[in-house]
């Protein structure tokens, strides 16, 4: 099967036909998160969700990174400062009239996030998408400092210096690193974990650290053993913090489109109107405070504005401001984020989540489910776009391996991999099996991108957003013991079991297994489709003529007569039960009647099918010799315990002695020749010749095999007969009259 390639963005639900439309049931087994305000309040765990939920566009996507560290002053109290652009860092210095770039110090960086100034200007530490690296001036340009780097970052958004230590805000933790003499090592005692959606970090001396969350700022200090929050320095009531700068006596944040400065008033932090800029800004993205001064820099669009305090308010100084093309604006997406549902109460051991996706190149979404409130997550499927190839894969081992979900044509319509994991397609493979039954259900989606300029999206479409379904597997079935003291007197017994489903679902499929006495599987069959009410299974056998010496019916071929049967059932939500206990049984039976040859008309290898009508029976002339074969399964001993008869009309066909054609363990094939009377007056055309077999086993019990009606154990009314007559062998005889001729010799 070929995986089709797509370079365009696909919305899974747009082209689905009603044939595959999967309705949501009225009962509380399915929950549809439609990405609106009400559902978000009721269904989404906002304390664990880091993805951005847009209820106006009705989509979930990666959050934008605010880029809080795009501008910073040199620490030498000069006017010098640096600005981060989309392609790297630029330094600006005052030439006596205006700020000009020092191109010698320019640093090129791929996917930068921000930077921090180190102790000696122009040394800096640059945070990019996957690493942090320190740079120093080499005499001819800026060079990386060996050892002063941190690799393997995945969700870093901000960086700062605390004393001479490097602090990186990654995920929900402010991680502090120090130089060991050969490499950077994390200092746990000076790190802060458990943060709630932090957006920026700023450090001071004396091991103090300030962390900005979306709507609050928290101040931490070292208490001798770890970092501890200083509650009276906290700032609450903010709206949308984008950037943070701090000095010993003040703290400045960008909140929405305002620059707000706070100072300590003796009991807590209070806003200073004089040191704030609350109007005239368009799109502020970054702020920096000049050391030991009230001056500050504000990045607004592609301009760095310099503000100085004139004794009353902050006033812009154009000569110290500068336009910079491509300033990092905070319009890049965070590399990863997740959306987590609240819990839904229902007992389940299987969950399936489905959604509509939009996947630009380089993006992916991975889905997991839980039934213990999120303590244990089970991965179910993922979708991704790699180099324009959109794919979907499912896992049955919690992500240890993944199996491709291929697109396919169904009833003339092509369904992509994204279509098949949408709420409009009933894909059984993406059901997740939980370790045990529990009743606190949840789902989680992990969004990611390798290109921070694009984001995957989970979208609402046609009344479907993110749909969670719950199911409980059927109970382990019990096979009814329909044997007679452990014996079946047929090789095709019918097994019956009870199907019980806790959710009231119907049986959609089952798998039946037969093992030999040693426990090896000799037969397995999965029945799907039209199995809604089926709770029984008839064991098949070979239904064609077979002359191979060792091949025969299913049980005959094993050479044994002791077996076990077991069944596993599936409900119509793909829930599979445990395999039933094994039912042990033995077999004593005849099977597979067939004709090896008929002399007239000449025929061979004719199989008599179960249920064969008169019209389907082979035809033989009355009086011709017929060679007949029958198989036995079970401990019959020698042929003396087996009686074969061929009744027709009110008499029996004549026979030769029974012969043993072949054996396979305890199982045998018996051959016997028989013929009817030849006179057409005694055997008119259309006469039905039947077959009757009676055999007694060496372990007790008697079995029968009749093409006609009968009583006892065994198979009866197998077919309309064994054969029917047409004509007589007398028609094959030719009478030749011969006489004598006298000759005379003339005189």
N, C-alpha and C positions, 0 to 999 in steps of 0.2 A: 504494500500500500504506500502510495506516495504522499508525503506531507506537503500540502500546498503552501506556497509562499504568498504573503500579503505585505505590502508596504503601506497600505492606507489604514487609517483608523477605522475600526469597526464597532458599531453598537450592536450588541448581540441580539437584541429583541426585535429589530426593525423588520426582518424579513421572514419571521416564523409563520407557518401556516397554522390554522386552527386544529389541524390533525394532531399536532404535538403540544397543543396548549394544555398545561397542567393546572387545573383550578385549585384554589386554596379551599381546604375543607372548613366547615363551620366550627367543628370542634377544636379545642385548644391543643392541637398537635402541630400547628404551624403558626409562625409569627412573621408578619410581613413588615419590615422597617421601610417606610416609604420616604425617608429622608426629608421629613418636614419638622416643624418646630415641636408639635405635640409628640410625635414619635421619638424625636431626639430626647425630649425630657423624660419620656416614659421608658425608653428602651436602651439608651446608650449610657454606659458608665463613663461620665465625663472626667472622673479622677484618673482613669487609666487610658483614656483616649488622647493621643497626641496628633492624630490626623485632623485636617481641617474639614469641618462639615458645613457645606454651603446649602442652607435650606431654601435659598432663593433659586439657585440653579438646580437644586436637588441633586447634589453630587458630593462625594467624599473624595478628597485628594490630599496630596502632601501639603504641609504648611510651608509658607514662604519663610525663608531665613531672614531675619531682620538686618543682618550685617551690622551689629552694634559697634564693631571695632574697625571702622573705616578711616578714622582720622585720629592723630595723636601728636601732641607737642613733644619736642625734645625735652629731656629732663634737666637741661642746663640753664633754664629760665630765659632762653633766647626766644626769638620769634619763629625759629625754625620748626617746621612740622612736616609730617608725611601723610600721604593720602593713598588709600588702596583703591585700585581700579580693577576692572574685570580681568585684566591681563597681568596685573602685578602692582608693585609699589613704586610711588613717585615721591621724591623729596623736594621741598620748596624752602628757599632761603631768601632773606631780605637783602636786597642789593643797595639799600639806601633810599630807594624810591618805591619799590614794589616787591612782591614775592615772585621769584623766578625758579624754575626747576633746575636742580642739579642733576643733569642727565647721567653723570658718572656714577651716581648712586642708584640708578634705576634697577629694580629687581623684577625679572619676569617670572610669573607663577601661573600654573594651570589650576583652574577651579579654586581661587582663593576664597576664604571665608572672612578673614580679618587679620589683625596684627597687633602686637604690643611692642612698645619701645623698651629696650633694655637699658642698663645703667649708663653705658657710654654711647652717646650719639655718634654715628648713625646706626649702631647695632640694633637689630630688631629680631623679633620672633614672629614668623608668619604661619598662620593656621590655614591649611588648605583642606580639601574635602576628606582626605584620608591620612594626613600627617601634619605634624608640627615641626618646623625647622628654624633654627637660629642662623642669622647672617651677620657677618662683620666686614668692615672695610679692609681690603687686602692691600691697598695702596694704588690699585688701578680699577677697582670696582668692588662690588659686594660679593662675598663668597660664603658658602655654607660652612658652619662650624662643625667639625667632626665630633660626634658624640652628643651634641646638643640637639637631639631630635627625638620625636615620639612617633612611631609608625603604627599602622593598623587602626586608625581612628575611623569611626563609621557615622557618628552623629554629633560631631563637635560643632558648636555654634559661636563660641566666644573664648577669648584668651586674655590673660592679664599677668602682671608680675606682682607677687606678694613678697616683700623683702627681696631676696635674690632668688626666689623660687618661681617656677613657671606653673600657672594654674590654667587648666583647660576645662571648659564647661562642655561636657559630653553627656547627652541623654539627661538623666535625672541626677547627675553627680558633678560636682566641681572637683576635679582631680588635680592634686598638687604633685609636681615632680621636682626633684633635685638632681644635681649632677654628682655622680658617684666618683668621678675621676676618669671614668671610661665611658659611661653611658648615663642616660636619664632613668631614674627609678622613681616609682610612685611612693609618696609618703602618706600612708593611710591616716596617721594622726592629724595631719593638716588638710585632709580632704573632707568634703561635705557631701553626704549622700541623702537620698530620699527627697530630693527637691521636686516640686510640682510644676512641670512645664516651664523651666527657667529659660530666659531669653538672653541674659547678659551677666557678666561677672566683672568686678573691678577690685583690685587689691591695694592695700596700704602696707606701710611698715608695721612693725609690732605684731605681725601675724594676724592681721585683720582682713576680712574678706566680705565684700558686699555682693549679694546676688539679687538680680531683678527677675521677678516673675511677671506674667502678663499684667497683673493688676496690683502688684505689691513689691516692696523692696525689703530684704532681710539682711541684717548685719550680724556677722559672726566673728568671734574672737577665740583665741587659743586659751584654754583654761588649765594648761599644764599636762593634759593627757589627750585632749581632742578638741575639735572645733565646736563651739557652743554658741547658739543664737543669743544675741543681746536684744531682748524683747523691746525695751524702751526706745531703741533706735530704728525700729521697723516703721515703714511707711505703707499705709493701706489706702484704699479708695481710688487707686489709679485705674485707668481704662485700658490702655493698650501700650505698654512700655516697649520701646524699640531699641533704645541705647542708654548707656549708663556711664557716668564719669564721677570720680570721687577724689577729693583732697582731704586733708586732715580736718578741716573745719566746715566742709560743705559737701553736698551730694547733688548732682544734676542728672535728670533723666529727660528723654524725649518721650512724652506721653501723647499719643495721637499726633496732632500737629502743633504741639506746644513744647517749649523747653522750660522745664520746671526745676528750680533750684531750692534745696532744703538745707537749713542750717540747724544746729543744735541750740535749743533755747533754754537749756538747763534741766529740762525734764524729758525732752523728746525732740524729734525732728519736726520742724514747721517750715512751711513754704515761705521763701523770700521773694516777694513780688519784684523788688528792685533788681534782683539778680536773675530774674526769669525773662524769657521772651515768649509772650503768649499770643502774639499777633504778627501778621506779615509773613508768615512762613507758608510755603506751599506743600512740600513733601520732605520734611526733615528726616534724615536717616541715621545720622551719627553726631556725637558730641564729644568734645575734649576740653579739659580745663588746663590752663597754663599753670605750671608749678608756682606756688607761693604768690598767686595773683588771682584777681577776679576775672581776667580775660578768658574767653572761651571761643572754640571753633564749633560751627554748626554746619554740617553738610546738608544742603537743601537742593535737591536735584543734582545738576552737574556743577554746582558752585560750592566752594568752601567759604563761608562768611565768617569774618573775624569780628567778635563783639568785645567791646571794652566798657568798663564801668565808669561813668562820668560823674559819679557822686550821687546820682539820682536813679539812673536806670542803665540798662545795657544798650550801648549804641554801636551800630555797625561801622567798622573801619574798612572802607573800600580798598585803601592802598595795601592793606594786609590780607585782603581777600583774593581769591583766585578762581578762575574757571578751569575745570579739569574734565576733559571728555572721558566718558566711560566710568565714572565713579561707581563703585559697587553700591547698588541701590537697595539691596535686600529684596530683589525680585527673583532670586534663585530659590529653588525648592530644597527643603531638607532632604537628605538622601534616603531617609526612611522614617516611617511613622506607622501608627496602628490605630485602628478603631476597635473598641471592645464593647460588647453589649452588656447590659445588665442581665441578671439571671431570670430565667423563666421557670416556673415550678411545674414540673410534671416528671413522673418516673420514666426513665428511658435508659437504654443501653446502646442506642444507635442514634446518631444525629446527622443531618445533611443540611448544609448551607449552600445556597446558590445566589448568584448576583449577575447583573449586567456590567460589563467592563468596557472602558476605552483605554487602549494601550499604545501610546506613542513608542517609538523605538527606544530601547534601553530601559523600559519600565516593567514592573512585575507586581503581582499581588498574590500572596500566599494565605490560605484559609485554614483555620483550625476550629475545633469544637471542644466543648467540655461539658461534663454533667456533674462536676463537683464545685461549681462556682468559680472555675478558673484556676484551681490548684493544680490540676493536671490538664494539659492541652494535648489534643490528638490532631495532627495535621491530616487534611483530607485531599486538597488539590491546590494547584498553583497555575497561574496564567502568566505569560511573559511575551515580550517582543524583543527578540535578539536579531539585530541587523535586518529588520524588516520582516522577520519570520515570526508570526504569532502562533503560539502553541499553548496547549493545556495538558497538564499531566496530573495523574492521581497517584496516591500512595496508600498502601495497606499496612505499612510498617512504620508509621509515624515519621516518614521522611528519610528512612534509611535507603530507600530506592524509589524511583518514580517510573510510572508507565505512561506512555504517550496516549493521549486522547485524539483520535484522528477525525477529521471531517469526513462526511459521507453524504451520498445522495439517498434520500428517502422520498419515495413517491414523486420523483421528478424534481425535488427541491434539494439544493445543496446546503448542508448545515456545517458551519465552521466549528473549530474547537471552542471558540467563545460562545457560540450558540448552544453548544451541548452542556455547558456549565451554567447556563442562564436559568432563571425561574420558569422558563417556558419549555424546558426539555427534561424528561424523566430519565436522567442518567444514573443508573444504580451504582456504578463504580465509585461515585464520590460520597456515598454514605460512609460515615466514620464510626467504627466500632469502638466503644469505650471499654476500659478495663473491667468495669462492673456496673451494675444497675445503680443509678442515683437519680436525684430529683432536682438538682440545681443547674439548669441548662444555660449555656452561653456560647457565643461565637466570637471569633476574632479574625480580623483581616490585617495583614502586614503589607503595607505599600512600600515600594522602593523604586529608586531610579539610579542609573549610572550616569545620567546626564541631568545635572541640577537645573537645567533650563526647561525640562518637561516633567510632567507628573502623570502617573496612572490615575484613572478615575473609576469610581464605582457610581453608577448612575441609576436614577429612577426612570423606568420606562414602562408604559402601558400598565399602570397600577401595580408595578412590581419594583421593589428596591432590593433589599437583602432579605431573603426568605429562609427561615430556619424551620426544619421539620424534625419531629421526634418520633421514635419508634421503639417498641420493645420486641425482642425476638420471640418467635413461637417457643412454646415449651417443648422439651425433649419428647418426641413422639414415642409411643409404646406400640409395638407390633403385636397384634392379637395372635395368640397361639391357636391356630386352627389345625395343627397336626393331630394325628391320631396316635396318642402315646409317643409322640416324637417322630412319627413317620408321615411322609407324603407318598401317595400312591400314584403320583404323576410327576413328570419332569418339568411341568409348567404350572406349578401351584400359584394361586393368587394370594398375595399377602395384603392384609388389611391393617390399618393403624388409625389412631385417633389424632386429629389435628386440633390443637388448642392454642389460641393466640390471645395474649393479655389485652391487646388493643381491639380485639374483635375482627382483625383482618382475615381475609380469605387466604387459602393456600394457593400460591402462584407457581410453585415449582417444587420438585423433590429430586433427591439423588438416592438411588437404590444400589446397595452393595451386597455382593455375595462373596463369601470367603470359603476356602477349603478348610479341612480339618486342621491344617497347620497355621491357619490365620492369614494366608496369602490371598489377596484379592484376585478373584478369577473373573469377576464381572462387575461393572458399574455402569449405570445409565442415568443420565439427567433428563428429566421430563419437564419441559417448560411450555409456556403458551397456554394451551387449552387445559390447564390443570386446576382451574379455580375450585371445583368441588371434588376433584379426584382424590380419594384417600385409599386407593388400592393399586396394586401393581401385579401383573401377571408375568411370571418369569418366562422369557422367550427360549426358543431352542432353534437349531438349524432347520430351515424350512426349504431345503433344496436337496437334490440327490448328491451324495458325496462318496467317492470311491477311494479317497485317501485312507490308508490303513489306520491312521491314528486320529484323523479328524472326524468329528461327529457333532452331536448336539452339545450344548453348553456344559451340562453336567457330565455327560458321557465322556467328553474329552479329558476330564480331570483324572479318569481312572479310579475315582472314589465315589462314595455315596453319602458321606457325612459332610455337612456344610453348616454355615451360619448366614443369617440375613440381617441387614441393618438398613435404616433409612434416615436421611436428613431432610428436613422440610424448610421451605422458604415462604415467607408471607409476601403480600403484594406491595410491601415497602422495602423489599430486598433484605429483610431480616432472616438470617439463617439460624436454625435451631442447633442444639448439640445433636450429635449422632445418637440414635436410639441404642438401647442395650441390644446385644446380639441374640437373635432367636436361633437356637440350634435345631437342626432337623436332619433326618435321614431320608433316603429315597429308595423305594422299591417300585420300579415302573418299567413299562414298555414305551417306546417312542419311535417316531420317524418310520412308519410303514412305507415301503417302496418296492418297486418291481425292478429286479435286475434285468430280466429279459422276458419277452413273449415270443414264442416260435412263430405263431401265425395270428394276424399279420406280424411280420418281424419288427420288433421294437425293443428298446433297452433304456435303462436308467430313467425310470418314471417315478416321480415323487407323488405320493398321495397327500394332498394338503388337507389340513384340518378344515372342516366345513365344506369340503368339495361337494358340489351338486352332482346329480346323475349325469348331466351334460359334461361335467368336467372329469368324469372317471375315464381311465384308459379302456380301450375296446380290445377284446380278444375273441377268437372264434371258439365255439363250443368244442371241447375235446382237445384243445391245444395245450401244450405244456407251458406253465408259467413259473418262473423262478422268483421267489419272494424273499425280501429281507426285512428284518425287524431288529431294533437295538434294545438292549436291556441295560438298566442302571440299577445296581444294587446287588446284594449277596444272594444270587439265585443258586449257587453251586453248579452242578453239572446240568445237562439238558434234560435230565429225567424229570426234573421238577417243573418243566415248562410244557404246556399243551397248546398247540396251535391248530385251529380249525378254520375251514373255509365254507361256511354254509351257503346254500342257495336253494331257492324254492323250499322244498321240505326235505332236502337231503344234504349230504356233505361231499365236497370234492375229495377225490382220491389224492394221496400224497406219497412222496418218498420220505425217507428218514430225515429228521432234522440234522443240519450240519453246523458246525461252529466255523464261521468265516473268518472272524478276527476277534481278538480280545484286547482290552486296554485296562489293566488292573483288574478290578472286579467286574468290569463292564464288558459286554459282549455284543457281537452282531451274529444273528442266527439266519441261516439260509435254509429254505425248503422249497421243493418243487411240488406243484399240485396241478390237477386238471379236472375238468368237469366231464360229464358224459358227452359224447359227440353227437348223438342223434338230435336233429333239429326238433323232432316231435317231443323229446324229453327236455330239451334246453332251448326253448324258442329264443329268437333274437330279442334283446332287451332284458334278458335275465340278469339280475344283480347278484354278484358274488360278494358276500360279506367276509369279514375276518373277525375271529375271536381268539384272544390269547389269555391264558390263565397261568399264573406262575406263583409258586410258593417259595419264600425266602428261607435261607438257612438260619436266620435269626427270628423266624416266626413271621406271620402275616402272609396274606395272599392278595395279589393284585391282578387286575383285569384290564384288558384293552379291547373294546368292541367298536366296530363301526356302526353297530346297531344298538338298540336299547339293552340295558342290563341292570343288574343289581350287584351290590357289594362295593368294594374299594377299587378305584381305578378310573379309567377314561371310558366313557360311553357316548354313543352317537357321534363318534369322531368325524364321520363323513357319511355320505349317502351309500357308500359301499367301497369295495376294493377295486372292482372292475365291472364292466357290463359286457354281455356277449353280443356278437353280431355275426350271424352265419354259423357255419360248422366247418371243421377241418375236412369233412368229407368232400367239401368243394375243392380241396387241394389235391384229391386223388384223381388219377387219370387211368381208365381201364384200357388195356391194349390187348386185343384178341389176336392170337397167333394160331395158324393151322399148318397142315402138311401138303406138299405138292408132289404128285407122282409124275415121273417122266418116262416116256417110252422111246425105245430106239426103233426106228422103222426097219422093217425086214429088208 
